[in-house]
Amino acid sequence: MSLTLLSAAEVKESITMNEAINAMERAFIQLAEKKAVMPVRTGVPGAKDGLTLTMPGYLAGEEILGLKVVSIFPQNILMNKAAIQGVVLLLNAETGEPAVLMDAQYLTALRTGAISGLATRYFAVDDARKVAIIGSGVQAQTQLEAVAAVRDIRHVSIWSRQRENAQLLAKKFADRFHCEVCTDIPHAVKDADVICTATSSTEPLITAKHLSEHVHINAIGSHTPAMSEISSEVLSSAHIVVDQIDAVMAEAGEIIQAVNQGAIKQTQLLELGTWLMTKNPDLRGKRTVFKSVGLAIQDLSVAQVVYSNAQRQGMGTSFQLS
């Protein structure tokens, strides 16, 4: 029995953002059709505020079986290492044999960007030109790449607590967009058609005062009940679409807090997969918030595209397990 190994570089070479966005759409429709098996992910606390998660899943519609093991160690940045590390393992859905093991660092950022790209494709105004990026890490980068894949973005405003990191992000995209590093969030989000938040904030960063009525917000940073990027005021003024209701009610701080405060009701939450089945109601041009905490089906659907493309291109190293 052999196992294919794919490096981070090979993963990155084996998939485009548009392919990832399309994979997200297929996966979430399967979730809505109840063709996905996805147990609750299990978290194991580690040293130095670290957390390790296991995320198994099965997409019956495409016969994709596997799991991701990912660790989040914020202190890694002090050692010039990525805060998010991990691997994805895909198995043969007929025999259960391990098929491919791949680096999950870029894949995680890619699929997180891709789900925001999918939401932006359907909820942002057609003529969206300005995007505000709140945060400056690798997740912020793929958020921008995904939004730019589905809209003709011209102007990018960036805010980060680490201004030097915001400047580096702006420099990276300076040849594609007019990039502006902002000293405060109100300036960054003013007149933005799309806002992407990718931070670990425990206090709401986005308030309603400076938002346009048609703005679409992708909120992907908070993933614990104690974290929050979007104010309850914003949520109460918007149509809220989520990756999965059970997941956000367990992990998305801003959603949990807004429900507990009575600012919104859980019944107002609309699951993305359910919406994709009918594409109704039409939310384009209305104020929308898409909240995602990340699901295993995202990793597996993107990993399958990576594996298929890598096989066609002759990439990967074969390792004999037995």
PAZAPA-4460 file (N, C-alpha, C; in steps of 0.05 Angstrom, whole numbers, plus 32768, in hexadecimal, padded with zeros to 4 digits):
% residues 322
    n_x    n_y    n_z   ca_x   ca_y   ca_z    c_x    c_y    c_z   seq   type   mol
   8011   7FE8   8000   8000   8000   8000   8012   8019   8000     1      M     A
   800D   802B   7FED   801D   8043   7FEB   800C   805C   7FF2     2      S     A
   801A   8070   7FFC   800E   8089   8004   801C   809F   7FF5     3      L     A
   800D   80B1   7FE7   8018   80C8   7FDA   801C   80DE   7FED     4      T     A
   8034   80EB   7FED   803A   8102   7FFE   803B   811B   7FEC     5      L     A
   802D   8130   7FF4   802E   8149   7FE6   8038   815F   7FF8     6      L     A
   804C   816D   7FEF   8058   8183   7FFF   8047   819C   7FFD     7      S     A
   804D   81B0   800D   803F   81C9   800C   8041   81D6   7FF1     8      A     A
   8059   81D5   7FE5   805C   81E1   7FCA   804C   81D2   7FB5     9      A     A
   804A   81B8   7FB7   803B   81A8   7FA4   801D   81AD   7FA8    10      E     A
   8014   81B0   7FC0   7FF8   81B7   7FC5   7FF1   81D1   7FB8    11      V     A
   8002   81E5   7FBB   7FFD   8200   7FB1   7FFD   8200   7F92    12      K     A
   800D   81EF   7F86   800F   81EE   7F69   7FF8   81DE   7F5D    13      E     A
   7FE9   81D0   7F6D   7FD5   81BD   7F62   7FB9   81C7   7F63    14      S     A
   7FB4   81E0   7F6A   7F99   81EA   7F6B   7F98   8208   7F68    15      I     A
   7F84   8212   7F5B   7F80   822F   7F58   7F6A   8237   7F6B    16      T     A
   7F68   8251   7F70   7F53   825B   7F81   7F38   8256   7F76    17      M     A
   7F34   8259   7F5C   7F1A   8254   7F50   7F12   8236   7F53    18      N     A
   7F25   8224   7F50   7F1F   8208   7F55   7F17   8203   7F72    19      E     A
   7F24   8211   7F84   7F1D   820E   7FA1   7F01   8219   7FA6    20      A     A
   7EFA   822F   7F9A   7EE0   823B   7F9E   7ECA   8228   7F94    21      I     A
   7ECF   821D   7F7C   7EBB   820B   7F71   7EB9   81F1   7F81    22      N     A
   7ECF   81E8   7F8D   7ECE   81D1   7F9F   7EBD   81D7   7FB7    23      A     A
   7EBF   81EF   7FC2   7EAF   81F7   7FD9   7E91   81F5   7FD2    24      M     A
   7E8A   81FE   7FBA   7E6E   81FE   7FB3   7E63   81E1   7FB2    25      E     A
   7E72   81CF   7FA6   7E6A   81B3   7FA4   7E67   81A7   7FC0    26      R     A
   7E7B   81AD   7FD2   7E7B   81A2   7FEC   7E63   81AB   7FFD    27      A     A
   7E5D   81C5   7FFC   7E47   81CF   800C   7E2C   81C7   8002    28      F     A
   7E29   81C3   7FE8   7E10   81B8   7FDE   7E0C   819B   7FE8    29      I     A
   7E22   818C   7FE8   7E20   8170   7FF3   7E19   8171   8011    30      Q     A
   7E24   8184   801F   7E1D   8186   803C   7DFF   818C   803F    31      L     A
   7DF4   819D   802F   7DD8   81A4   8030   7DC6   818C   8028    32      A     A
   7DD0   817C   8015   7DC2   8165   800B   7DC5   814D   801E    33      E     A
   7DD3   8151   8034   7DD8   813C   8048   7DE8   8125   803B    34      K     A
   7DFA   812C   8029   7E0C   8118   801E   7E28   811B   8029    35      K     A
   7E2A   8128   8040   7E44   812C   804D   7E42   8121   806A    36      A     A
   7E56   8113   8072   7E58   810A   808E   7E6F   8119   809B    37      V     A
   7E69   8128   80B0   7E7D   813A   80BB   7E7A   813B   80DA    38      M     A
   7E88   8129   80E8   7E87   812A   8105   7E91   8144   8110    39      P     A
   7E89   814B   8128   7E93   8163   8135   7EB1   8161   8139    40      V     A
   7EBF   8176   8131   7EDC   8175   8134   7EE4   8175   8152    41      R     A
   7EFA   8168   8157   7F04   8164   8172   7F1D   8175   8176    42      T     A
   7F1D   8185   818C   7F33   8196   8192   7F42   818C   81AA    43      G     A
   7F5D   818D   81A8   7F6E   8185   81BF   7F80   819D   81C6    44      V     A
   7F7C   81A9   81DD   7F8D   81C0   81E5   7FAA   81B7   81E9    45      P     A
   7FBC   81C9   81E1   7FD9   81C2   81E4   7FE7   81D7   81F3    46      G     A
   8001   81D5   81F5   8012   81E8   8203   8012   8203   81F5    47      A     A
   8019   8218   8203   801C   8232   81F8   8004   823B   81E8    48      K     A
   7FEC   8237   81F3   7FD3   823F   81E7   7FCD   8232   81CC    49      D     A
   7FDA   821B   81C8   7FD6   820C   81AF   7FBD   81FC   81AF    50      G     A
   7FB3   81F6   8197   7F9B   81E5   8194   7F9F   81D3   817C    51      L     A
   7F99   81B9   817F   7F9A   81A6   8169   7F7E   819C   8164    52      T     A
   7F76   819C   814B   7F5B   8194   8143   7F5C   817C   812F    53      L     A
   7F4A   816A   8132   7F46   8154   811F   7F2B   8159   8111    54      T     A
   7F2B   8157   80F7   7F13   815E   80E7   7F0F   8149   80D2    55      M     A
   7F00   8133   80D8   7EFA   811E   80C5   7EE1   8125   80B5    56      P     A
   7EDE   8118   809E   7EC6   811C   808E   7EC4   8109   8076    57      G     A
   7EAC   8108   806A   7EA7   80F8   8053   7E93   8106   8041    58      Y     A
   7E99   810A   8028   7E87   8116   8014   7E7E   8100   8002    59      L     A
   7E66   80F6   8006   7E5C   80DF   7FF7   7E59   80E5   7FD9    60      A     A
   7E51   80FD   7FD3   7E4C   8104   7FB7   7E65   8102   7FA6    61      G     A
   7E7D   8106   7FB1   7E96   8104   7FA2   7EA8   80EE   7FAC    62      E     A
   7E9E   80DE   7FBF   7EAE   80C9   7FCB   7EC9   80D3   7FD6    63      E     A
   7EC7   80E7   7FE6   7EDF   80F3   7FF2   7EDF   80EC   8010    64      I     A
   7EF3   80DE   8019   7EF5   80D6   8035   7F10   80DE   8041    65      L     A
   7F10   80EA   8058   7F2A   80F2   8064   7F27   8102   807D    66      G     A
   7F3D   810E   8085   7F3D   811F   809D   7F54   8132   809C    67      L     A
   7F51   8148   80AB   7F66   815B   80AF   7F6E   815C   80CC    68      K     A
   7F88   815D   80D1   7F92   8162   80EC   7FA0   817D   80EA    69      V     A
   7F97   8190   80F9   7FA2   81AB   80F8   7FA8   81B5   8114    70      V     A
   7FBE   81C3   8117   7FC5   81CF   8130   7FC7   81ED   812D    71      S     A
   7FBE   81FB   8142   7FBF   8219   8142   7FCF   8221   815A    72      I     A
   7FE7   822A   8155   7FF9   8232   816B   8002   8250   8166    73      F     A
   7FF3   8263   8171   7FF8   827F   816C   8015   8288   8172    74      P     A
   8021   827B   8185   803C   8283   818D   8051   827C   8178    75      Q     A
   804A   826D   8164   805D   8265   814F   8069   827D   8141    76      N     A
   8059   8292   813F   8063   82AA   8130   807C   82B5   813D    77      I     A
   807F   82B1   8157   8097   82BB   8165   80B0   82AB   815D    78      L     A
   80AC   8294   8151   80C2   8283   8148   80C3   8282   812A    79      M     A
   80B6   8296   811D   80B5   8297   8100   80A9   827E   80F3    80      N     A
   8096   8272   8101   8088   825B   80F6   806A   8262   80F3    81      K     A
   805D   8254   80E1   8040   8259   80DC   8030   8250   80F5    82      A     A
   801C   8260   80FB   800B   8259   8112   7FF9   8241   810C    83      A     A
   7FF3   823D   80F3   7FE2   8226   80EC   7FF2   8211   80DD    84      I     A
   7FF2   81F9   80E8   8001   81E2   80DC   7FEE   81CB   80DA    85      Q     A
   7FF3   81B9   80C7   7FE2   81A1   80C6   7FE5   8191   80AC    86      G     A
   7FD6   817B   80AB   7FD6   8169   8094   7FBA   8161   808E    87      V     A
   7FB5   8159   8075   7F9C   814D   806C   7FA2   8131   8062    88      V     A
   7F93   811E   806B   7F95   8102   8061   7F7C   80FB   8053    89      L     A
   7F7E   80F3   8039   7F67   80E8   802A   7F6A   80CA   8029    90      L     A
   7F54   80BC   802B   7F54   809F   8029   7F43   8096   8012    91      L     A
   7F49   807E   8008   7F38   8072   7FF3   7F1C   806D   7FFF    92      N     A
   7F08   8079   7FF3   7EED   8077   7FFF   7EE1   805B   7FFC    93      A     A
   7EED   804A   7FEB   7EE2   802F   7FE8   7EF0   801B   7FFB    94      E     A
   7F0A   801F   7FFF   7F1A   800C   800F   7F23   8016   802A    95      T     A
   7F23   8031   802D   7F2D   803D   8046   7F4B   8040   8047    96      G     A
   7F58   8038   8031   7F76   803A   8031   7F7F   8057   802F    97      E     A
   7F93   805F   803E   7F9E   807A   803B   7FA8   807F   801F    98      P     A
   7FA1   8095   8013   7FA8   809B   7FF7   7FBD   80B1   7FF5    99      A     A
   7FB8   80C7   8003   7FCA   80DE   8001   7FCC   80ED   801B   100      V     A
   7FE3   80F7   8022   7FE8   8108   8039   7FF4   8122   802F   101      L     A
   7FE7   8138   8035   7FF1   8152   802B   7FF3   8167   8041   102      M     A
   8005   817A   803C   8008   8190   804F   7FEE   81A0   804E   103      D     A
   7FE5   81A9   8066   7FCB   81B7   8068   7FCE   81D4   806E   104      A     A
   7FE6   81DF   8070   7FE9   81FB   8078   7FDD   820D   8062   105      Q     A
   7FE6   820A   804A   7FDB   821B   8034   7FBF   8213   802E   106      Y     A
   7FBA   81F9   802E   7F9F   81EF   8028   7F8A   81FB   803A   107      L     A
   7F91   81FE   8054   7F7E   8209   8068   7F78   8226   8061   108      T     A
   7F8D   8235   805B   7F89   8251   8053   7F7A   8254   8039   109      A     A
   7F80   8242   8026   7F72   8242   800C   7F54   823D   800F   110      L     A
   7F4D   8228   801D   7F31   8221   801F   7F22   8236   802F   111      R     A
   7F2F   8243   8043   7F22   8258   8052   7F1D   8270   8040   112      T     A
   7F30   8276   802F   7F2C   828B   801C   7F16   8284   8008   113      G     A
   7F17   826B   7FFF   7F04   8262   7FEA   7EE7   8263   7FF3   114      A     A
   7EE2   825D   800C   7EC6   825E   8015   7EBC   827B   8016   115      I     A
   7ECF   828D   801D   7EC7   82AA   801B   7EC4   82B3   7FFF   116      S     A
   7ED4   82A8   7FED   7ED1   82AE   7FD0   7EB6   82A4   7FC6   117      G     A
   7EAD   828D   7FCF   7E93   8283   7FC7   7E7D   8295   7FD2   118      L     A
   7E7E   829D   7FEB   7E6A   82AF   7FF6   7E6A   82C9   7FE7   119      A     A
   7E82   82D4   7FE1   7E84   82ED   7FD3   7E78   82EB   7FB7   120      T     A
   7E7C   82D4   7FAA   7E72   82D0   7F8F   7E54   82D4   7F8E   121      R     A
   7E46   82CC   7FA3   7E29   82CD   7FA3   7E1C   82E4   7FB2   122      Y     A
   7E2B   82F0   7FC5   7E1F   8304   7FD7   7E29   8320   7FD3   123      F     A
   7E41   8324   7FC8   7E4B   833F   7FC3   7E3F   834B   7FAA   124      A     A
   7E3E   8366   7FAA   7E34   8373   7F92   7E45   836C   7F7A   125      V     A
   7E39   836B   7F62   7E48   8363   7F4A   7E5F   8376   7F44   126      D     A
   7E5B   838F   7F4A   7E70   83A3   7F43   7E82   83AA   7F5B   127      D     A
   7E85   8397   7F6D   7E97   839B   7F84   7EB3   83A2   7F7B   128      A     A
   7EBE   83B7   7F85   7ED9   83C0   7F7D   7EEC   83C3   7F95   129      R     A
   7EE1   83C8   7FAC   7EF2   83CD   7FC3   7EEE   83B7   7FD8   130      K     A
   7F04   83AC   7FE2   7F03   8399   7FF7   7F14   83A2   800E   131      V     A
   7F0A   839E   8026   7F1A   83A4   803F   7F23   838A   804B   132      A     A
   7F3C   8388   8051   7F48   8370   805D   7F4F   8377   807A   133      I     A
   7F43   836A   808D   7F49   836F   80A9   7F59   8357   80B3   134      I     A
   7F73   835B   80B7   7F86   8346   80BD   7F9B   8346   80A8   135      G     A
   7FB1   8338   80AD   7FC7   8339   809A   7FD6   831E   8098   136      S     A
   7FCB   8309   80A3   7FD9   82EF   80A2   7FD3   82E1   8088   137      G     A
   7FDA   82C7   8086   7FD6   82B7   806E   7FB9   82B5   8067   138      V     A
   7FA7   82B4   807C   7F8B   82B2   8077   7F81   82CC   8069   139      Q     A
   7F8C   82E3   8071   7F84   82FC   8065   7F8B   82FC   8047   140      A     A
   7FA2   82F1   8041   7FAC   82F0   8026   7F99   82E0   8014   141      Q     A
   7F91   82C8   801D   7F80   82B7   800D   7F63   82C2   800C   142      T     A
   7F5B   82D1   8020   7F41   82DF   801E   7F41   82F3   8007   143      Q     A
   7F57   8302   8005   7F59   8315   7FEF   7F5A   8307   7FD4   144      L     A
   7F6A   82F2   7FD2   7F6C   82E3   7FB9   7F51   82D8   7FB0   145      E     A
   7F41   82CE   7FC4   7F27   82C3   7FBD   7F13   82D8   7FB4   146      A     A
   7F12   82EE   7FC2   7F00   8303   7FBA   7F07   830E   7F9E   147      V     A
   7F21   8310   7F99   7F2A   831A   7F7F   7F24   8306   7F69   148      A     A
   7F21   82ED   7F70   7F1B   82D8   7F5C   7EFE   82DA   7F52   149      A     A
   7EEC   82E7   7F62   7ED0   82E8   7F5A   7EC6   8304   7F55   150      V     A
   7ED6   8318   7F5B   7ECE   8334   7F56   7EE6   8344   7F4B   151      R     A
   7EE0   8359   7F3C   7EF5   8369   7F30   7EFE   837E   7F44   152      D     A
   7F0E   8375   7F57   7F17   8386   7F6D   7F2D   839A   7F63   153      I     A
   7F2A   83B3   7F6A   7F3D   83C7   7F62   7F4C   83D3   7F7B   154      R     A
   7F3E   83D6   7F91   7F49   83E4   7FA8   7F48   83D1   7FC1   155      H     A
   7F5E   83CF   7FCF   7F60   83BF   7FE6   7F6A   83D0   7FFE   156      V     A
   7F5A   83D1   8013   7F63   83DE   802B   7F69   83C8   8040   157      S     A
   7F7F   83CC   804E   7F88   83B7   8061   7F8D   83C4   807D   158      I     A
   7F83   83B6   8091   7F88   83BE   80AD   7F92   83A6   80BC   159      W     A
   7FA6   83AA   80CC   7FB0   8395   80DE   7FBC   83A1   80F6   160      S     A
   7FBA   8393   810C   7FC8   839D   8125   7FE6   839E   8120   161      R     A
   7FF0   838C   810F   800D   838D   8108   800F   839C   80ED   162      Q     A
   8013   83B6   80EF   8013   83C7   80D7   8028   83BD   80C3   163      R     A
   803F   83B4   80CD   8054   83AB   80BB   804B   8393   80AA   164      E     A
   803A   8382   80B6   8030   836B   80A8   801B   8374   8093   165      N     A
   800C   8388   8099   7FF9   8393   8086   8008   839F   806E   166      A     A
   801E   83AC   8074   802E   83B8   805F   803A   83A2   804C   167      Q     A
   8042   838C   8059   804D   8376   8049   8037   836A   8037   168      L     A
   801F   8368   8041   8009   835D   8031   8002   8370   801A   169      L     A
   8002   838A   8020   7FFD   839E   800B   8012   839D   7FF5   170      A     A
   802B   8399   7FFE   8041   8398   7FEA   803E   8380   7FD8   171      K     A
   8035   8369   7FE4   8032   8350   7FD5   801E   8353   7FBE   172      K     A
   8009   8364   7FC3   7FF4   8366   7FAF   7FF4   8381   7FA0   173      F     A
   8009   8391   7FA4   800A   83AC   7F99   8009   83AC   7F7A   174      A     A
   8012   8396   7F6D   8012   8396   7F50   7FF6   838E   7F45   175      D     A
   7FE4   8386   7F56   7FC9   837E   7F4D   7FB3   8392   7F55   176      R     A
   7FB7   839F   7F6C   7FA2   83B1   7F77   7FAE   83CA   7F81   177      F     A
   7F9D   83DE   7F84   7FA6   83F6   7F94   7FA2   83EF   7FB1   178      H     A
   7FB8   83EB   7FBF   7FB7   83E2   7FDB   7FBD   83F9   7FEE   179      C     A
   7FAD   83FB   8003   7FB0   8411   8017   7FB1   8404   8032   180      E     A
   7FC6   840A   8041   7FC8   8401   805D   7FBB   8416   806F   181      V     A
   7FA7   840F   807E   7F98   8422   808E   7FA0   8421   80AB   182      C     A
   7F9E   8438   80B8   7FA5   843A   80D4   7F8E   8432   80E7   183      T     A
   7F76   8431   80DC   7F5F   8429   80ED   7F4A   841B   80DC   184      D     A
   7F39   840C   80E9   7F26   83FB   80DB   7F10   840C   80CE   185      I     A
   7F05   8421   80DA   7EF1   8431   80CC   7EFA   843B   80B1   186      P     A
   7F14   8444   80B0   7F1F   844D   8096   7F20   8436   8082   187      H     A
   7F28   841E   808C   7F2B   8407   807A   7F11   83FE   806E   188      A     A
   7EFB   83FE   807E   7EE2   83F3   8075   7ED0   8408   8067   189      V     A
   7ED7   8421   8068   7EC7   8436   805C   7EC4   8431   803E   190      K     A
   7EAB   8430   8035   7EA4   842C   8019   7EAC   8411   800E   191      D     A
   7EB4   83FE   801F   7EBB   83E3   8016   7EA3   83D4   800C   192      A     A
   7EA5   83C6   7FF6   7E90   83B5   7FEC   7E91   8399   7FF9   193      D     A
   7EAA   8391   8000   7EAE   8377   800D   7EC2   837B   8024   194      V     A
   7EBD   836F   803A   7ECF   836F   8051   7ED6   8353   8059   195      I     A
   7EEF   834D   805D   7EF8   8333   8066   7F07   8336   8081   196      C     A
   7EFD   8328   8095   7F0B   8329   80AF   7F19   830F   80B5   197      T     A
   7F32   8310   80BB   7F42   82F8   80C1   7F54   82FD   80D8   198      A     A
   7F48   8301   80F0   7F58   8307   8107   7F50   82F5   811E   199      T     A
   7F5F   82F7   8134   7F59   82E7   814C   7F4D   82FA   8162   200      S     A
   7F40   830F   815A   7F35   8323   816D   7F20   8317   8180   201      S     A
   7F21   8321   8199   7F0D   831A   81AC   7EF9   8330   81B0   202      T     A
   7EFD   8346   81A2   7EEA   835D   81A3   7EE2   8363   8187   203      E     A
   7EC8   836A   8182   7EBF   8370   8167   7ECF   8387   815A   204      P     A
   7ED7   8382   8142   7EE7   8395   8132   7ED5   83A5   811F   205      L     A
   7EC0   8398   8115   7EB0   83A5   8100   7E95   83AE   810D   206      I     A
   7E91   83C8   810B   7E78   83D3   8115   7E68   83DF   80FE   207      T     A
   7E4E   83E4   8102   7E3D   83EC   80EC   7E41   8408   80E2   208      A     A
   7E4C   8419   80F2   7E4D   8436   80EC   7E59   843C   80D1   209      K     A
   7E6E   842E   80C9   7E7D   8436   80B1   7E77   8424   8099   210      H     A
   7E63   8413   809B   7E5E   83FF   8086   7E4A   8409   8071   211      L     A
   7E4E   8401   8058   7E3B   8407   8044   7E23   83F3   8047   212      S     A
   7E0C   83FA   803C   7DF5   83E9   803F   7DF7   83CF   802F   213      E     A
   7E08   83D0   801A   7E0A   83B8   8009   7E22   83A7   800F   214      H     A
   7E31   83AD   8025   7E4A   839F   802A   7E46   8382   802F   215      V     A
   7E58   8372   8025   7E59   8355   802C   7E72   8350   803D   216      H     A
   7E6E   8343   8054   7E84   833D   8067   7E89   831F   8068   217      I     A
   7EA2   8318   8065   7EAB   82FC   806A   7EBA   82FC   8084   218      N     A
   7EAF   82EF   8098   7EBB   82EE   80B3   7EC6   82D2   80B8   219      A     A
   7EE0   82CF   80B8   7EEB   82B3   80BA   7EFF   82B1   80D1   220      I     A
   7F03   82C6   80E0   7F18   82C5   80F5   7F11   82B7   810E   221      G     A
   7EFA   82BE   811A   7EF3   82B4   8134   7EEA   8297   8132   222      S     A
   7EF4   8286   8144   7EED   826A   8144   7EEA   825E   8160   223      H     A
   7EE6   8270   8174   7EDF   8268   818F   7ECA   827A   819A   224      T     A
   7EBB   8272   81AE   7EA6   8283   81B9   7EB0   829D   81C4   225      P     A
   7ECA   829E   81CC   7ED5   82B7   81D7   7EDF   82CB   81C2   226      A     A
   7EE0   82C3   81A9   7EEA   82D4   8194   7ED3   82E2   8186   227      M     A
   7ED9   82FA   817B   7EC4   8309   816D   7ED0   831E   815B   228      S     A
   7EC7   831E   8142   7ED1   8333   812F   7EBB   8346   8127   229      E     A
   7EA2   833D   8128   7E8B   834D   811D   7E78   8354   8134   230      I     A
   7E71   836E   8136   7E5F   8376   814B   7E43   836C   8148   231      S     A
   7E34   8369   815E   7E19   8360   815D   7E07   8374   814D   232      S     A
   7E0F   838D   814E   7E00   83A2   813F   7E02   839C   8121   233      E     A
   7E19   8394   8117   7E1C   838E   80FB   7E0C   8375   80F4   234      V     A
   7E0E   8361   8105   7DFF   8348   8100   7DE1   834C   80FF   235      L     A
   7DD7   835D   8111   7DBA   8362   8111   7DB1   8372   80F9   236      S     A
   7DC3   837F   80EB   7DBC   838F   80D3   7DC0   8380   80B9   237      S     A
   7DC8   8367   80BB   7DD1   8358   80A3   7DC2   833D   80A0   238      A     A
   7DC3   8333   8088   7DBB   8317   8083   7DD4   8306   8089   239      H     A
   7DD0   82F2   809A   7DE7   82E2   80A3   7DE7   82C6   8097   240      I     A
   7DFC   82C0   8089   7E00   82A5   807D   7E17   8298   808B   241      V     A
   7E15   827E   8091   7E2A   8271   80A0   7E31   8257   8092   242      V     A
   7E49   824C   8099   7E50   8233   808D   7E3F   821C   8098   243      D     A
   7E3B   821B   80B2   7E2A   8207   80BE   7E1F   8213   80D9   244      Q     A
   7E05   8212   80DD   7DFA   821E   80F5   7E05   8212   810E   245      I     A
   7E05   81F7   8110   7E0F   81EA   8128   7E2C   81F3   812E   246      D     A
   7E3C   81F5   8119   7E58   81FC   811D   7E5C   8218   8127   247      A     A
   7E4D   822B   811C   7E51   8247   8125   7E45   824B   8140   248      V     A
   7E30   823D   8147   7E24   8240   8161   7E35   8234   8177   249      M     A
   7E48   8223   816F   7E5B   8218   8182   7E75   8227   8183   250      A     A
   7E7D   8235   816D   7E98   8240   816C   7E9A   825D   8164   251      E     A
   7E86   8269   8158   7E89   8284   814E   7E80   8298   8163   252      A     A
   7E93   82A5   816F   7E8E   82B7   8186   7E7A   82CD   8180   253      G     A
   7E7C   82DA   8169   7E6A   82F0   8163   7E4E   82E7   815F   254      E     A
   7E4A   82CF   8153   7E2F   82C4   8150   7E23   82BC   816A   255      I     A
   7E33   82AE   817A   7E29   82A5   8195   7E22   82BD   81A6   256      I     A
   7E33   82D1   81A6   7E2E   82E8   81B7   7E15   82F8   81AD   257      Q     A
   7E12   82FB   8193   7DFB   8309   8188   7DE1   82FB   818E   258      A     A
   7DE1   82E0   818D   7DC9   82D1   8194   7DC3   82D4   81B2   259      V     A
   7DD7   82D1   81C2   7DD3   82D3   81DF   7DCA   82EF   81E8   260      N     A
   7DD2   8303   81D9   7DCA   831F   81DF   7DAE   8325   81D4   261      Q     A
   7DA4   8314   81C4   7D8A   8319   81B7   7D8B   832B   819F   262      G     A
   7DA3   8330   8195   7DA6   8341   817E   7D9D   8333   8164   263      A     A
   7DA1   8319   8164   7D98   8308   814D   7D8C   82EF   8159   264      I     A
   7D7E   82E0   8148   7D73   82C6   8150   7D81   82B1   813F   265      K     A
   7D85   8299   814B   7D91   8283   813D   7D82   827D   8123   266      Q     A
   7D68   8280   8124   7D57   827A   810C   7D5D   828D   80F5   267      T     A
   7D6B   82A3   80F9   7D72   82B5   80E4   7D8A   82AB   80D3   268      Q     A
   7D99   8298   80DF   7DB1   828F   80D1   7DAA   827D   80BA   269      L     A
   7DB6   8282   80A3   7DB1   8272   808B   7DCB   8263   8084   270      L     A
   7DC8   8249   8080   7DE0   8239   8079   7DE6   823C   805C   271      E     A
   7E00   823F   8056   7E09   8244   803A   7E00   822E   8028   272      L     A
   7E03   8215   8030   7DFC   81FE   801E   7DDE   81FF   8017   273      G     A
   7DCE   8204   802B   7DB1   8206   8027   7DAA   821C   8013   274      T     A
   7DB8   8233   8016   7DB3   8249   8003   7DBC   8242   7FE7   275      W     A
   7DD2   8234   7FE5   7DDC   822D   7FCA   7DC9   821A   7FBB   276      L     A
   7DB9   820B   7FCA   7DA6   81F8   7FBD   7D91   8208   7FAD   277      M     A
   7D89   821F   7FB6   7D74   822E   7FA9   7D7C   824A   7FA0   278      T     A
   7D92   8254   7FAC   7D9C   826F   7FA7   7D85   8283   7FAC   279      K     A
   7D77   827E   7FC2   7D61   828F   7FCA   7D61   8291   7FE8   280      N     A
   7D5D   82AA   7FF3   7D57   82C3   7FE5   7D70   82CF   7FD8   281      P     A
   7D6C   82E1   7FC6   7D82   82EF   7FB9   7D8C   8304   7FCC   282      D     A
   7DA5   8300   7FD5   7DB1   8312   7FE9   7DC5   8326   7FDD   283      L     A
   7DCA   8325   7FC4   7DDD   8336   7FB8   7DD4   8353   7FBA   284      R     A
   7DE6   8364   7FC3   7DDF   8381   7FC6   7DD4   8387   7FE1   285      G     A
   7DCF   8373   7FF1   7DC6   8378   800D   7DDD   8374   8020   286      K     A
   7DDB   837F   8038   7DF1   837C   804B   7DF1   835E   8054   287      R     A
   7E07   8351   8050   7E0A   8335   8057   7E23   8330   8067   288      T     A
   7E21   831C   8079   7E38   8313   8088   7E3A   82F5   8084   289      V     A
   7E51   82EB   807A   7E55   82CF   8079   7E69   82C7   808F   290      F     A
   7E60   82B5   80A0   7E71   82AC   80B7   7E78   828F   80B3   291      K     A
   7E92   828A   80B4   7E9C   826F   80B1   7EB0   8268   80C7   292      S     A
   7EAD   8251   80D3   7EC1   8247   80E6   7ED2   8231   80DB   293      V     A
   7ECB   8228   80C3   7EDA   8213   80B5   7ED0   81F7   80BA   294      G     A
   7ECB   81E8   80A5   7EC1   81CD   80A7   7ED3   81BA   8098   295      L     A
   7ED3   81A1   80A1   7EE4   818C   8095   7EDF   8189   8077   296      A     A
   7EC6   818C   806F   7EC0   8188   8052   7ECF   819C   8041   297      I     A
   7ED6   81B3   804B   7EE5   81C6   803C   7F01   81BB   8036   298      Q     A
   7F0E   81B1   804A   7F29   81A6   8047   7F28   818E   8034   299      D     A
   7F15   817C   8038   7F15   8164   8028   7F0F   8169   800B   300      L     A
   7EFC   817B   8005   7EF5   8181   7FE9   7F0C   818E   7FDB   301      S     A
   7F1A   81A0   7FE8   7F31   81AD   7FDB   7F48   8199   7FD9   302      V     A
   7F4C   8189   7FED   7F62   8175   7FEC   7F5E   8162   7FD5   303      A     A
   7F45   815A   7FCF   7F40   8148   7FB9   7F47   8155   7F9E   304      Q     A
   7F41   816E   7F9B   7F49   817C   7F82   7F68   817D   7F80   305      V     A
   7F75   8183   7F96   7F92   8183   7F97   7F9D   8168   7F8E   306      V     A
   7F93   8153   7F9B   7F9D   8138   7F95   7F98   8130   7F78   307      Y     A
   7F81   8135   7F6E   7F7A   812E   7F52   7F8D   813D   7F3E   308      S     A
   7F90   8157   7F43   7FA2   8167   7F32   7FBF   815E   7F34   309      N     A
   7FC8   8158   7F4C   7FE3   814F   7F51   7FE9   8135   7F43   310      A     A
   7FD6   8123   7F43   7FD9   8109   7F35   7FDC   810E   7F17   311      Q     A
   7FCC   811F   7F0C   7FCE   8125   7EEF   7FE8   8131   7EE8   312      R     A
   7FF4   8141   7EFA   800D   814F   7EF5   8025   813F   7EFE   313      Q     A
   8021   8127   7F08   8037   8116   7F11   8045   8121   7F2A   314      G     A
   8037   812F   7F3A   8043   813A   7F53   8040   8127   7F6A   315      M     A
   8050   812B   7F7E   804E   811B   7F97   8063   8105   7F98   316      G     A
   8068   80FC   7FB0   807B   80E7   7FB6   806C   80CF   7FC1   317      T     A
   8071   80B7   7FB5   8064   809F   7FBE   8074   8093   7FD5   318      S     A
   8066   808C   7FEB   8073   8080   8002   8065   8065   8008   319      F     A
   8075   8050   8009   806B   8035   800D   8065   8031   802B   320      Q     A
   804C   802D   8032   8045   8027   804D   8047   800A   8054   321      L     A
   8042   7FF9   8040   8044   7FDC   8044   804B   7FCE   8029   322      S     A
***
